[in-house]
Amino acid sequence: MSLVWTLIATFQHAEIVVVLLLVLPVASPSKWNRLFKSKFLAMLAQQAHLYFFLIMGVLILFLLDAIREMRKYATQESAGHEHLNVEMQLSMRLFRAQRNFYISGFSIFLVLVIRRLVTLISAQATLLAQSEASMKQAQSATAAARTLMAEKSTEKGKEVGV
């Protein structure tokens, strides 16, 4: 595997680890949201859309290159060859092109999955915070209503007793 495809495969493996960390219950959504909102990531987030499109562009470029290689070796393989050695080399090159196609295609897919997971986790953390605030507000309103009802009942009891 060439250096470029080794880097892309390493990037893919890193993406798999990130997806597993985001999906498995390693941390609560509020902790993830705090991490996403950290100063370092906030600095990167200002240009995140630029990085996202840059990574997607590079991966799509390599995907198209892998498709071109697959087509090239698939047409050469269909032509009859007299030597087994030549056929084996063409089969090996076709296999490498197909492997590169799957690596780059799956990397593109995982970039999109990671982006969506980060969005969903941030939204979930926001919703949990809103839900917690609403519950506290409802509990305080219930407590205030109970004290008012208790005061009214004691006032009625005093009026009836007089």
PADO-183335 format. One line per 8 residues: their letters; for each residue x, y, z of N, C-alpha, C. Coordinates in Angstrom, 2 decimals, decimal comma. Example, Ala and Ser with C-alpha at 12.3 -4.5 7.8 and 13.67 -1.06 7.14 Angstrom:
AS) 13,19 -5,69 7,80 12,30 -4,50 7,80 13,20 -3,30 7,80 ~ 12,85 -2,25 7,08 13,67 -1,06 7,14 12,90 0,03 7,87
***
This chain:
MSLVWTLI) 0,86 -1,16 0,00 0,00 0,00 0,00 0,91 1,23 0,00 ~ 0,60 2,17 -0,84 1,43 3,38 -0,93 1,21 4,25 0,31 ~ 2,06 5,24 0,45 2,01 6,11 1,62 0,68 6,85 1,71 ~ 0,19 7,32 0,57 -1,08 8,07 0,57 -2,23 7,18 1,05 ~ -2,30 5,96 0,53 -3,39 5,07 0,92 -3,22 4,57 2,35 ~ -1,99 4,49 2,81 -1,76 4,15 4,22 -2,28 5,27 5,11 ~ -2,05 6,52 4,71 -2,57 7,66 5,48 -4,09 7,68 5,47 ~ -4,69 7,40 4,33 -6,15 7,39 4,24 -6,72 6,25 5,08
ATFQHAEI) -6,08 5,08 5,07 -6,54 3,97 5,89 -6,39 4,29 7,39 ~ -5,31 4,96 7,74 -5,12 5,38 9,13 -6,19 6,39 9,54 ~ -6,50 7,32 8,64 -7,57 8,29 8,88 -8,89 7,56 9,08 ~ -9,13 6,53 8,28 -10,36 5,75 8,40 -10,41 5,05 9,76 ~ -9,31 4,49 10,19 -9,29 3,81 11,49 -9,53 4,81 12,63 ~ -8,96 6,00 12,50 -9,21 7,04 13,51 -10,68 7,43 13,51 ~ -11,29 7,50 12,33 -12,72 7,80 12,25 -13,56 6,73 12,94 ~ -13,18 5,48 12,77 -13,91 4,39 13,41 -13,83 4,52 14,93
VVVLLLVL) -12,65 4,86 15,44 -12,49 5,05 16,89 -13,35 6,21 17,38 ~ -13,38 7,32 16,63 -14,18 8,48 17,02 -15,67 8,12 17,01 ~ -16,12 7,40 16,00 -17,53 7,01 15,93 -17,88 6,11 17,12 ~ -17,01 5,16 17,44 -17,27 4,29 18,58 -17,31 5,08 19,89 ~ -16,41 6,05 20,04 -16,43 6,88 21,25 -17,72 7,69 21,35 ~ -18,19 8,20 20,22 -19,41 9,01 20,23 -20,66 8,18 20,44 ~ -20,66 6,95 19,95 -21,86 6,12 20,02 -21,96 5,38 21,35 ~ -20,85 4,86 21,84 -20,89 4,12 23,10 -21,08 5,09 24,26
PVASPSKW) -21,71 4,64 25,33 -21,97 5,54 26,46 -20,72 5,81 27,31 ~ -19,73 6,40 26,70 -18,49 6,72 27,40 -18,68 7,95 28,28 ~ -19,36 8,95 27,75 -19,61 10,19 28,50 -21,04 10,65 28,21 ~ -21,55 11,46 29,11 -22,91 11,97 28,93 -22,91 13,04 27,83 ~ -24,07 13,29 27,25 -24,14 14,32 26,20 -23,69 15,70 26,68 ~ -23,94 16,01 27,95 -23,51 17,32 28,44 -21,99 17,41 28,49 ~ -21,33 16,32 28,84 -19,85 16,32 28,85 -19,31 16,44 27,43 ~ -19,94 15,72 26,49 -19,53 15,84 25,09 -19,73 17,27 24,60
NRLFKSKF) -20,85 17,86 24,98 -21,14 19,23 24,54 -20,12 20,20 25,11 ~ -19,72 20,00 26,38 -18,68 20,85 26,96 -17,37 20,69 26,19 ~ -17,07 19,45 25,79 -15,85 19,22 24,99 -15,96 19,91 23,64 ~ -17,14 19,81 23,01 -17,32 20,45 21,71 -17,25 21,97 21,81 ~ -17,66 22,51 22,95 -17,66 23,96 23,14 -16,38 24,48 23,77 ~ -15,37 23,61 23,95 -14,12 24,06 24,57 -13,44 25,12 23,70 ~ -12,51 25,85 24,31 -11,87 26,96 23,60 -11,12 26,48 22,35 ~ -10,41 25,36 22,49 -9,64 24,85 21,36 -10,55 24,44 20,21
LAMLAQQA) -11,59 23,68 20,53 -12,51 23,26 19,47 -13,35 24,41 18,96 ~ -13,63 25,40 19,81 -14,37 26,58 19,34 -13,53 27,35 18,33 ~ -12,22 27,38 18,57 -11,33 28,04 17,62 -11,32 27,29 16,28 ~ -11,31 25,95 16,36 -11,37 25,15 15,14 -12,74 25,22 14,48 ~ -13,78 25,37 15,28 -15,15 25,38 14,74 -15,42 26,59 13,87 ~ -14,67 27,65 14,09 -14,86 28,83 13,24 -14,54 28,50 11,79 ~ -13,62 27,59 11,59 -13,25 27,20 10,23 -13,57 25,73 9,96 ~ -14,46 25,14 10,77 -14,77 23,72 10,64 -15,38 23,39 9,29
HLYFFLIM) -16,26 24,25 8,82 -16,87 23,98 7,52 -15,81 23,96 6,41 ~ -14,79 24,77 6,54 -13,70 24,78 5,56 -12,92 23,47 5,63 ~ -12,60 23,02 6,86 -11,89 21,76 7,03 -12,73 20,59 6,52 ~ -14,03 20,63 6,81 -14,92 19,56 6,38 -14,92 19,44 4,86 ~ -15,08 20,57 4,16 -15,10 20,51 2,70 -13,74 20,16 2,12 ~ -12,67 20,55 2,78 -11,33 20,19 2,33 -11,12 18,68 2,44 ~ -11,48 18,11 3,58 -11,33 16,66 3,77 -12,22 15,91 2,79 ~ -13,47 16,36 2,64 -14,38 15,70 1,71 -13,85 15,79 0,28
GVLILFLL) -13,31 16,94 -0,11 -12,77 17,09 -1,45 -11,61 16,16 -1,71 ~ -10,71 16,04 -0,75 -9,56 15,14 -0,91 -10,02 13,69 -1,00 ~ -10,96 13,32 -0,12 -11,44 11,93 -0,15 -12,20 11,62 -1,43 ~ -12,98 12,57 -1,92 -13,69 12,35 -3,18 -12,71 12,25 -4,34 ~ -11,65 13,03 -4,28 -10,62 12,96 -5,32 -9,99 11,57 -5,35 ~ -9,67 11,03 -4,18 -9,09 9,69 -4,12 -10,11 8,61 -4,48 ~ -11,38 8,83 -4,17 -12,41 7,90 -4,59 -12,50 7,84 -6,11 ~ -12,49 9,01 -6,74 -12,53 9,05 -8,21 -11,30 8,41 -8,82
DAIREMRK) -10,14 8,60 -8,20 -8,92 7,95 -8,67 -9,03 6,43 -8,56 ~ -9,60 5,95 -7,48 -9,77 4,51 -7,30 -10,75 3,95 -8,34 ~ -11,81 4,71 -8,64 -12,76 4,27 -9,66 -12,08 4,21 -11,03 ~ -11,26 5,22 -11,31 -10,53 5,23 -12,59 -9,61 4,02 -12,69 ~ -8,91 3,71 -11,61 -8,00 2,56 -11,61 -8,77 1,25 -11,76 ~ -9,92 1,15 -11,11 -10,73 -0,07 -11,24 -11,18 -0,28 -12,68 ~ -11,62 0,78 -13,30 -12,08 0,67 -14,69 -10,92 0,30 -15,61 ~ -9,76 0,89 -15,35 -8,59 0,62 -16,19 -8,19 -0,84 -16,12
YATQESAG) -8,10 -1,39 -14,91 -7,66 -2,77 -14,76 -8,76 -3,78 -15,05 ~ -10,01 -3,38 -14,92 -11,10 -4,29 -15,26 -11,17 -4,51 -16,76 ~ -10,91 -3,47 -17,55 -10,93 -3,64 -19,00 -9,70 -4,40 -19,48 ~ -8,58 -4,21 -18,82 -7,38 -4,95 -19,21 -7,48 -6,42 -18,83 ~ -8,20 -6,70 -17,74 -8,32 -8,08 -17,30 -9,20 -8,89 -18,24 ~ -10,20 -8,22 -18,85 -11,10 -8,94 -19,74 -10,41 -9,36 -21,04 ~ -9,34 -8,65 -21,41 -8,59 -9,04 -22,60 -7,80 -10,30 -22,29 ~ -7,73 -11,21 -23,23 -7,02 -12,47 -23,01 -5,51 -12,27 -22,94
HEHLNVEM) -4,87 -12,95 -21,99 -3,42 -12,87 -21,84 -2,86 -14,29 -21,93 ~ -1,67 -14,37 -22,46 -1,06 -15,68 -22,63 -0,29 -16,12 -21,39 ~ 0,20 -15,18 -20,64 1,04 -15,52 -19,50 0,28 -15,38 -18,20 ~ 0,46 -16,38 -17,36 -0,19 -16,37 -16,06 0,34 -15,23 -15,19 ~ 1,61 -14,92 -15,32 2,23 -13,87 -14,52 1,58 -12,51 -14,79 ~ 1,30 -12,22 -16,05 0,67 -10,95 -16,42 -0,75 -10,89 -15,85 ~ -1,48 -12,01 -15,95 -2,85 -12,04 -15,41 -2,85 -11,86 -13,90 ~ -1,89 -12,45 -13,22 -1,81 -12,31 -11,76 -1,51 -10,86 -11,37
QLSMRLFR) -0,63 -10,21 -12,11 -0,33 -8,81 -11,81 -1,54 -7,92 -12,04 ~ -2,26 -8,18 -13,11 -3,47 -7,38 -13,37 -4,54 -7,62 -12,30 ~ -4,67 -8,88 -11,88 -5,63 -9,18 -10,82 -5,22 -8,49 -9,51 ~ -3,93 -8,48 -9,24 -3,44 -7,82 -8,03 -3,71 -6,31 -8,09 ~ -3,47 -5,70 -9,23 -3,72 -4,26 -9,37 -5,21 -3,94 -9,27 ~ -6,04 -4,80 -9,84 -7,49 -4,61 -9,73 -7,94 -4,73 -8,28 ~ -7,38 -5,72 -7,57 -7,70 -5,88 -6,16 -7,31 -4,64 -5,37 ~ -6,14 -4,10 -5,61 -5,68 -2,89 -4,91 -6,58 -1,70 -5,22
AQRNFYIS) -6,99 -1,58 -6,47 -7,88 -0,47 -6,84 -9,23 -0,61 -6,13 ~ -9,74 -1,85 -6,05 -11,01 -2,07 -5,36 -10,86 -1,81 -3,86 ~ -9,74 -2,23 -3,29 -9,50 -1,96 -1,87 -9,45 -0,46 -1,61 ~ -8,76 0,27 -2,47 -8,68 1,73 -2,32 -10,04 2,39 -2,46 ~ -10,85 1,85 -3,36 -12,22 2,36 -3,54 -13,02 2,21 -2,26 ~ -12,95 1,03 -1,65 -13,71 0,80 -0,42 -13,16 1,62 0,74 ~ -11,86 1,78 0,82 -11,28 2,59 1,90 -11,73 4,04 1,78 ~ -11,62 4,61 0,60 -11,99 6,02 0,44 -13,50 6,22 0,56
GFSIFLVL) -14,29 5,30 0,03 -15,75 5,41 0,13 -16,22 5,32 1,57 ~ -15,66 4,39 2,33 -16,05 4,24 3,72 -15,56 5,42 4,54 ~ -14,43 6,00 4,19 -13,94 7,19 4,90 -14,87 8,37 4,68 ~ -15,36 8,54 3,46 -16,33 9,61 3,17 -17,59 9,40 3,99 ~ -18,06 8,17 4,03 -19,25 7,85 4,80 -19,06 8,17 6,28 ~ -17,90 7,81 6,83 -17,65 8,05 8,25 -17,50 9,53 8,58 ~ -16,97 10,32 7,65 -16,90 11,77 7,88 -18,31 12,34 8,04 ~ -19,21 11,90 7,18 -20,60 12,36 7,27 -21,27 11,87 8,55
VIRRLVTL) -20,99 10,63 8,95 -21,56 10,09 10,18 -21,06 10,86 11,40 ~ -19,77 11,16 11,45 -19,20 11,89 12,58 -19,82 13,27 12,67 ~ -19,96 13,94 11,54 -20,55 15,28 11,55 -21,98 15,24 12,09 ~ -22,74 14,25 11,66 -24,13 14,12 12,12 -24,19 13,75 13,61 ~ -23,30 12,86 14,05 -23,29 12,48 15,46 -22,98 13,67 16,37 ~ -22,03 14,48 15,97 -21,68 15,66 16,77 -22,88 16,61 16,84 ~ -23,57 16,80 15,73 -24,75 17,65 15,71 -25,84 17,09 16,63 ~ -26,09 15,80 16,55 -27,14 15,18 17,37 -26,79 15,20 18,85
ISAQATLL) -25,53 14,96 19,18 -25,13 14,97 20,59 -25,24 16,38 21,17 ~ -24,86 17,37 20,39 -25,01 18,76 20,86 -26,48 19,12 21,06 ~ -27,32 18,72 20,12 -28,75 18,99 20,25 -29,34 18,26 21,45 ~ -28,89 17,03 21,69 -29,38 16,27 22,84 -28,95 16,94 24,15 ~ -27,74 17,42 24,21 -27,27 18,11 25,42 -28,09 19,37 25,67 ~ -28,40 20,11 24,62 -29,22 21,32 24,75 -30,62 20,96 25,24 ~ -31,19 19,92 24,66 -32,54 19,49 25,07 -32,55 18,99 26,51 ~ -31,50 18,28 26,92 -31,43 17,83 28,31 -31,34 19,00 29,28
AQSEASMK) -30,57 20,02 28,92 -30,45 21,20 29,77 -31,79 21,93 29,86 ~ -32,49 22,05 28,72 -33,80 22,69 28,73 -34,80 21,88 29,54 ~ -34,74 20,57 29,42 -35,64 19,70 30,18 -35,38 19,83 31,67 ~ -34,12 19,87 32,05 -33,77 20,02 33,46 -34,24 21,37 34,00 ~ -34,06 22,41 33,22 -34,53 23,74 33,65 -36,05 23,77 33,76 ~ -36,74 23,14 32,83 -38,21 23,09 32,88 -38,69 22,31 34,10 ~ -38,00 21,22 34,43 -38,38 20,43 35,61 -38,19 21,23 36,89 ~ -37,07 21,97 36,97 -36,84 22,80 38,16 -37,90 23,89 38,27
QAQSATAA) -38,24 24,49 37,14 -39,26 25,53 37,12 -40,61 24,96 37,53 ~ -40,93 23,77 37,03 -42,21 23,14 37,39 -42,24 22,77 38,87 ~ -41,13 22,29 39,39 -41,08 21,95 40,82 -41,23 23,18 41,70 ~ -40,60 24,29 41,32 -40,74 25,51 42,11 -42,16 26,06 42,01 ~ -42,77 25,95 40,84 -44,16 26,40 40,68 -45,10 25,53 41,51 ~ -44,83 24,23 41,55 -45,65 23,32 42,36 -45,50 23,64 43,84 ~ -44,29 23,89 44,27 -44,06 24,24 45,68 -44,75 25,55 46,03 ~ -44,67 26,53 45,15 -45,33 27,81 45,39 -46,84 27,63 45,44
ARTLMAEK) -47,39 26,81 44,56 -48,84 26,57 44,56 -49,26 25,86 45,84 ~ -48,47 24,93 46,32 -48,81 24,21 47,56 -48,80 25,16 48,75 ~ -47,81 26,04 48,80 -47,78 26,99 49,93 -48,97 27,94 49,87 ~ -49,34 28,38 48,68 -50,53 29,25 48,55 -51,79 28,51 48,96 ~ -51,91 27,24 48,56 -53,09 26,45 48,93 -53,11 26,22 50,43 ~ -51,96 26,00 51,03 -51,90 25,80 52,48 -52,27 27,08 53,20 ~ -51,81 28,22 52,71 -52,16 29,51 53,31 -53,66 29,77 53,20 ~ -54,25 29,46 52,06 -55,68 29,66 51,87 -56,48 28,77 52,81
STEKGKEV) -56,04 27,54 52,95 -56,80 26,63 53,82 -56,69 27,06 55,28 ~ -55,53 27,59 55,69 -55,41 28,07 57,07 -56,25 29,34 57,28 ~ -56,32 30,20 56,26 -57,16 31,41 56,36 -58,63 31,04 56,42 ~ -59,07 30,06 55,65 -60,48 29,62 55,68 -60,80 29,01 57,04 ~ -59,85 28,27 57,56 -60,06 27,64 58,87 -60,19 28,70 59,96 ~ -59,45 29,78 59,87 -59,53 30,86 60,84 -60,87 31,59 60,68 ~ -61,31 31,81 59,42 -62,57 32,52 59,19 -63,76 31,69 59,68 ~ -63,71 30,39 59,47 -64,81 29,52 59,89 -64,82 29,44 61,41
GV) -63,68 29,45 62,02 -63,58 29,38 63,48 -64,01 30,66 64,15 ~ -64,04 31,79 63,50 -64,40 33,06 64,13 -65,84 33,21 64,23
***
